[in-house]
Amino acid sequence: MKFYKLIPVIFSFLLLAAHFSRLGITFLVISALIIPFLLFIKKAWAARTIQLALIAGAVEWIRIMFVYINIRKETEQDWTKLAVILSVVSLFTLLSVLIFQSKSGKKIYKLK
């Protein structure tokens, strides 16, 4: 698999690391920075671990979107841009999971 095909996965984890850094959750920052190194392990368990982490990341983006929307509503601020941006980030993170379902991804990581 060409490196450029893995860029969405790496970028998703960098965004998550920045998010957790902003929240001050050091353990999750380190985790989000370490997990992409599993891309070097060409085993099914590594790919599945990355996929699960990406799904969890997408869920986190949705969770935090609702938290921020509620804060914006309480302060009577517009929240539509926030919702659109975080929805797109969540969708991008979720779609990164599909990279491992491509023909080359299945072959390299020995997925069925």
PyMOL CGO cylinders between C-alpha atoms (Angstrom):
from pymol import cmd
from pymol.cgo import CYLINDER

trace = [
    CYLINDER, 0.00, 0.00, 0.00, 1.34, 3.41, -0.92, 0.3, 1, 1, 1, 1, 1, 1,
    CYLINDER, 1.34, 3.41, -0.92, 2.10, 5.78, 1.95, 0.3, 1, 1, 1, 1, 1, 1,
    CYLINDER, 2.10, 5.78, 1.95, -0.18, 8.51, 0.61, 0.3, 1, 1, 1, 1, 1, 1,
    CYLINDER, -0.18, 8.51, 0.61, -3.18, 6.19, 1.06, 0.3, 1, 1, 1, 1, 1, 1,
    CYLINDER, -3.18, 6.19, 1.06, -2.47, 6.13, 4.80, 0.3, 1, 1, 1, 1, 1, 1,
    CYLINDER, -2.47, 6.13, 4.80, -2.42, 9.91, 5.18, 0.3, 1, 1, 1, 1, 1, 1,
    CYLINDER, -2.42, 9.91, 5.18, -6.13, 10.13, 6.23, 0.3, 1, 1, 1, 1, 1, 1,
    CYLINDER, -6.13, 10.13, 6.23, -5.48, 7.64, 9.04, 0.3, 1, 1, 1, 1, 1, 1,
    CYLINDER, -5.48, 7.64, 9.04, -2.43, 9.54, 10.28, 0.3, 1, 1, 1, 1, 1, 1,
    CYLINDER, -2.43, 9.54, 10.28, -4.18, 12.90, 9.96, 0.3, 1, 1, 1, 1, 1, 1,
    CYLINDER, -4.18, 12.90, 9.96, -7.19, 11.60, 11.90, 0.3, 1, 1, 1, 1, 1, 1,
    CYLINDER, -7.19, 11.60, 11.90, -4.96, 10.60, 14.79, 0.3, 1, 1, 1, 1, 1, 1,
    CYLINDER, -4.96, 10.60, 14.79, -3.12, 13.93, 14.71, 0.3, 1, 1, 1, 1, 1, 1,
    CYLINDER, -3.12, 13.93, 14.71, -6.45, 15.74, 14.96, 0.3, 1, 1, 1, 1, 1, 1,
    CYLINDER, -6.45, 15.74, 14.96, -7.45, 13.53, 17.87, 0.3, 1, 1, 1, 1, 1, 1,
    CYLINDER, -7.45, 13.53, 17.87, -4.11, 14.17, 19.60, 0.3, 1, 1, 1, 1, 1, 1,
    CYLINDER, -4.11, 14.17, 19.60, -4.65, 17.94, 19.23, 0.3, 1, 1, 1, 1, 1, 1,
    CYLINDER, -4.65, 17.94, 19.23, -8.18, 17.59, 20.59, 0.3, 1, 1, 1, 1, 1, 1,
    CYLINDER, -8.18, 17.59, 20.59, -7.06, 15.60, 23.63, 0.3, 1, 1, 1, 1, 1, 1,
    CYLINDER, -7.06, 15.60, 23.63, -4.17, 18.01, 24.16, 0.3, 1, 1, 1, 1, 1, 1,
    CYLINDER, -4.17, 18.01, 24.16, -6.63, 20.89, 24.30, 0.3, 1, 1, 1, 1, 1, 1,
    CYLINDER, -6.63, 20.89, 24.30, -8.61, 18.96, 26.91, 0.3, 1, 1, 1, 1, 1, 1,
    CYLINDER, -8.61, 18.96, 26.91, -5.41, 18.20, 28.85, 0.3, 1, 1, 1, 1, 1, 1,
    CYLINDER, -5.41, 18.20, 28.85, -5.70, 14.41, 28.64, 0.3, 1, 1, 1, 1, 1, 1,
    CYLINDER, -5.70, 14.41, 28.64, -2.05, 13.46, 28.23, 0.3, 1, 1, 1, 1, 1, 1,
    CYLINDER, -2.05, 13.46, 28.23, -2.61, 9.69, 28.16, 0.3, 1, 1, 1, 1, 1, 1,
    CYLINDER, -2.61, 9.69, 28.16, -4.94, 9.99, 25.17, 0.3, 1, 1, 1, 1, 1, 1,
    CYLINDER, -4.94, 9.99, 25.17, -2.60, 12.43, 23.41, 0.3, 1, 1, 1, 1, 1, 1,
    CYLINDER, -2.60, 12.43, 23.41, 0.23, 9.91, 23.67, 0.3, 1, 1, 1, 1, 1, 1,
    CYLINDER, 0.23, 9.91, 23.67, -2.08, 7.07, 22.59, 0.3, 1, 1, 1, 1, 1, 1,
    CYLINDER, -2.08, 7.07, 22.59, -3.27, 9.01, 19.54, 0.3, 1, 1, 1, 1, 1, 1,
    CYLINDER, -3.27, 9.01, 19.54, 0.35, 9.66, 18.57, 0.3, 1, 1, 1, 1, 1, 1,
    CYLINDER, 0.35, 9.66, 18.57, 1.50, 6.06, 19.11, 0.3, 1, 1, 1, 1, 1, 1,
    CYLINDER, 1.50, 6.06, 19.11, -1.37, 4.15, 17.45, 0.3, 1, 1, 1, 1, 1, 1,
    CYLINDER, -1.37, 4.15, 17.45, -0.38, 5.15, 13.87, 0.3, 1, 1, 1, 1, 1, 1,
    CYLINDER, -0.38, 5.15, 13.87, 2.90, 3.28, 14.37, 0.3, 1, 1, 1, 1, 1, 1,
    CYLINDER, 2.90, 3.28, 14.37, 0.81, 0.10, 14.26, 0.3, 1, 1, 1, 1, 1, 1,
    CYLINDER, 0.81, 0.10, 14.26, 0.60, 0.76, 10.52, 0.3, 1, 1, 1, 1, 1, 1,
    CYLINDER, 0.60, 0.76, 10.52, 4.10, -0.75, 10.29, 0.3, 1, 1, 1, 1, 1, 1,
    CYLINDER, 4.10, -0.75, 10.29, 2.84, -4.06, 11.69, 0.3, 1, 1, 1, 1, 1, 1,
    CYLINDER, 2.84, -4.06, 11.69, 1.35, -5.94, 8.76, 0.3, 1, 1, 1, 1, 1, 1,
    CYLINDER, 1.35, -5.94, 8.76, -1.01, -8.11, 10.80, 0.3, 1, 1, 1, 1, 1, 1,
    CYLINDER, -1.01, -8.11, 10.80, -4.80, -8.25, 10.97, 0.3, 1, 1, 1, 1, 1, 1,
    CYLINDER, -4.80, -8.25, 10.97, -4.86, -7.42, 14.69, 0.3, 1, 1, 1, 1, 1, 1,
    CYLINDER, -4.86, -7.42, 14.69, -2.93, -4.18, 14.07, 0.3, 1, 1, 1, 1, 1, 1,
    CYLINDER, -2.93, -4.18, 14.07, -5.35, -3.07, 11.36, 0.3, 1, 1, 1, 1, 1, 1,
    CYLINDER, -5.35, -3.07, 11.36, -8.36, -3.94, 13.52, 0.3, 1, 1, 1, 1, 1, 1,
    CYLINDER, -8.36, -3.94, 13.52, -6.87, -2.06, 16.48, 0.3, 1, 1, 1, 1, 1, 1,
    CYLINDER, -6.87, -2.06, 16.48, -6.41, 1.02, 14.31, 0.3, 1, 1, 1, 1, 1, 1,
    CYLINDER, -6.41, 1.02, 14.31, -9.94, 0.68, 12.95, 0.3, 1, 1, 1, 1, 1, 1,
    CYLINDER, -9.94, 0.68, 12.95, -11.42, 0.42, 16.45, 0.3, 1, 1, 1, 1, 1, 1,
    CYLINDER, -11.42, 0.42, 16.45, -9.43, 3.46, 17.58, 0.3, 1, 1, 1, 1, 1, 1,
    CYLINDER, -9.43, 3.46, 17.58, -10.67, 5.43, 14.57, 0.3, 1, 1, 1, 1, 1, 1,
    CYLINDER, -10.67, 5.43, 14.57, -14.28, 4.46, 15.31, 0.3, 1, 1, 1, 1, 1, 1,
    CYLINDER, -14.28, 4.46, 15.31, -13.81, 5.50, 18.93, 0.3, 1, 1, 1, 1, 1, 1,
    CYLINDER, -13.81, 5.50, 18.93, -12.31, 8.76, 17.68, 0.3, 1, 1, 1, 1, 1, 1,
    CYLINDER, -12.31, 8.76, 17.68, -15.32, 9.44, 15.46, 0.3, 1, 1, 1, 1, 1, 1,
    CYLINDER, -15.32, 9.44, 15.46, -17.62, 8.78, 18.42, 0.3, 1, 1, 1, 1, 1, 1,
    CYLINDER, -17.62, 8.78, 18.42, -15.55, 11.22, 20.51, 0.3, 1, 1, 1, 1, 1, 1,
    CYLINDER, -15.55, 11.22, 20.51, -15.95, 13.92, 17.85, 0.3, 1, 1, 1, 1, 1, 1,
    CYLINDER, -15.95, 13.92, 17.85, -19.72, 13.42, 17.91, 0.3, 1, 1, 1, 1, 1, 1,
    CYLINDER, -19.72, 13.42, 17.91, -19.78, 13.44, 21.71, 0.3, 1, 1, 1, 1, 1, 1,
    CYLINDER, -19.78, 13.44, 21.71, -17.78, 16.64, 21.99, 0.3, 1, 1, 1, 1, 1, 1,
    CYLINDER, -17.78, 16.64, 21.99, -19.90, 18.24, 19.27, 0.3, 1, 1, 1, 1, 1, 1,
    CYLINDER, -19.90, 18.24, 19.27, -23.01, 17.82, 21.43, 0.3, 1, 1, 1, 1, 1, 1,
    CYLINDER, -23.01, 17.82, 21.43, -21.15, 19.11, 24.49, 0.3, 1, 1, 1, 1, 1, 1,
    CYLINDER, -21.15, 19.11, 24.49, -20.07, 22.25, 22.62, 0.3, 1, 1, 1, 1, 1, 1,
    CYLINDER, -20.07, 22.25, 22.62, -23.49, 22.72, 21.03, 0.3, 1, 1, 1, 1, 1, 1,
    CYLINDER, -23.49, 22.72, 21.03, -25.09, 22.71, 24.49, 0.3, 1, 1, 1, 1, 1, 1,
    CYLINDER, -25.09, 22.71, 24.49, -22.54, 25.25, 25.72, 0.3, 1, 1, 1, 1, 1, 1,
    CYLINDER, -22.54, 25.25, 25.72, -23.23, 27.47, 22.72, 0.3, 1, 1, 1, 1, 1, 1,
    CYLINDER, -23.23, 27.47, 22.72, -26.99, 27.16, 23.19, 0.3, 1, 1, 1, 1, 1, 1,
    CYLINDER, -26.99, 27.16, 23.19, -26.70, 28.11, 26.88, 0.3, 1, 1, 1, 1, 1, 1,
    CYLINDER, -26.70, 28.11, 26.88, -24.74, 31.23, 25.97, 0.3, 1, 1, 1, 1, 1, 1,
    CYLINDER, -24.74, 31.23, 25.97, -27.11, 31.95, 23.06, 0.3, 1, 1, 1, 1, 1, 1,
    CYLINDER, -27.11, 31.95, 23.06, -24.33, 31.73, 20.47, 0.3, 1, 1, 1, 1, 1, 1,
    CYLINDER, -24.33, 31.73, 20.47, -24.64, 30.34, 16.96, 0.3, 1, 1, 1, 1, 1, 1,
    CYLINDER, -24.64, 30.34, 16.96, -23.67, 26.67, 16.88, 0.3, 1, 1, 1, 1, 1, 1,
    CYLINDER, -23.67, 26.67, 16.88, -24.32, 25.68, 13.25, 0.3, 1, 1, 1, 1, 1, 1,
    CYLINDER, -24.32, 25.68, 13.25, -20.74, 26.17, 11.98, 0.3, 1, 1, 1, 1, 1, 1,
    CYLINDER, -20.74, 26.17, 11.98, -19.47, 24.17, 14.94, 0.3, 1, 1, 1, 1, 1, 1,
    CYLINDER, -19.47, 24.17, 14.94, -21.87, 21.35, 14.14, 0.3, 1, 1, 1, 1, 1, 1,
    CYLINDER, -21.87, 21.35, 14.14, -20.92, 21.28, 10.47, 0.3, 1, 1, 1, 1, 1, 1,
    CYLINDER, -20.92, 21.28, 10.47, -17.17, 21.33, 11.15, 0.3, 1, 1, 1, 1, 1, 1,
    CYLINDER, -17.17, 21.33, 11.15, -17.24, 18.63, 13.82, 0.3, 1, 1, 1, 1, 1, 1,
    CYLINDER, -17.24, 18.63, 13.82, -19.61, 16.49, 11.73, 0.3, 1, 1, 1, 1, 1, 1,
    CYLINDER, -19.61, 16.49, 11.73, -17.16, 16.65, 8.83, 0.3, 1, 1, 1, 1, 1, 1,
    CYLINDER, -17.16, 16.65, 8.83, -14.22, 15.82, 11.11, 0.3, 1, 1, 1, 1, 1, 1,
    CYLINDER, -14.22, 15.82, 11.11, -16.15, 12.89, 12.56, 0.3, 1, 1, 1, 1, 1, 1,
    CYLINDER, -16.15, 12.89, 12.56, -17.10, 11.63, 9.09, 0.3, 1, 1, 1, 1, 1, 1,
    CYLINDER, -17.10, 11.63, 9.09, -13.50, 11.99, 7.88, 0.3, 1, 1, 1, 1, 1, 1,
    CYLINDER, -13.50, 11.99, 7.88, -12.26, 9.99, 10.87, 0.3, 1, 1, 1, 1, 1, 1,
    CYLINDER, -12.26, 9.99, 10.87, -14.90, 7.32, 10.31, 0.3, 1, 1, 1, 1, 1, 1,
    CYLINDER, -14.90, 7.32, 10.31, -14.18, 7.05, 6.59, 0.3, 1, 1, 1, 1, 1, 1,
    CYLINDER, -14.18, 7.05, 6.59, -10.48, 6.54, 7.37, 0.3, 1, 1, 1, 1, 1, 1,
    CYLINDER, -10.48, 6.54, 7.37, -11.50, 3.10, 8.64, 0.3, 1, 1, 1, 1, 1, 1,
    CYLINDER, -11.50, 3.10, 8.64, -12.37, 2.09, 5.08, 0.3, 1, 1, 1, 1, 1, 1,
    CYLINDER, -12.37, 2.09, 5.08, -8.76, 2.34, 3.91, 0.3, 1, 1, 1, 1, 1, 1,
    CYLINDER, -8.76, 2.34, 3.91, -8.18, -1.10, 5.39, 0.3, 1, 1, 1, 1, 1, 1,
    CYLINDER, -8.18, -1.10, 5.39, -11.12, -2.48, 3.44, 0.3, 1, 1, 1, 1, 1, 1,
    CYLINDER, -11.12, -2.48, 3.44, -9.52, -1.67, 0.09, 0.3, 1, 1, 1, 1, 1, 1,
    CYLINDER, -9.52, -1.67, 0.09, -8.05, -4.49, -1.98, 0.3, 1, 1, 1, 1, 1, 1,
    CYLINDER, -8.05, -4.49, -1.98, -4.47, -3.51, -1.13, 0.3, 1, 1, 1, 1, 1, 1,
    CYLINDER, -4.47, -3.51, -1.13, -5.34, -2.92, 2.53, 0.3, 1, 1, 1, 1, 1, 1,
    CYLINDER, -5.34, -2.92, 2.53, -6.86, -6.39, 2.88, 0.3, 1, 1, 1, 1, 1, 1,
    CYLINDER, -6.86, -6.39, 2.88, -3.88, -7.97, 1.16, 0.3, 1, 1, 1, 1, 1, 1,
    CYLINDER, -3.88, -7.97, 1.16, -1.18, -6.19, 3.17, 0.3, 1, 1, 1, 1, 1, 1,
    CYLINDER, -1.18, -6.19, 3.17, -2.87, -6.62, 6.56, 0.3, 1, 1, 1, 1, 1, 1,
    CYLINDER, -2.87, -6.62, 6.56, -4.18, -10.12, 5.78, 0.3, 1, 1, 1, 1, 1, 1,
    CYLINDER, -4.18, -10.12, 5.78, -7.81, -9.17, 6.35, 0.3, 1, 1, 1, 1, 1, 1,
    CYLINDER, -7.81, -9.17, 6.35, -10.74, -11.24, 5.19, 0.3, 1, 1, 1, 1, 1, 1,
]
cmd.load_cgo(trace, "trace")
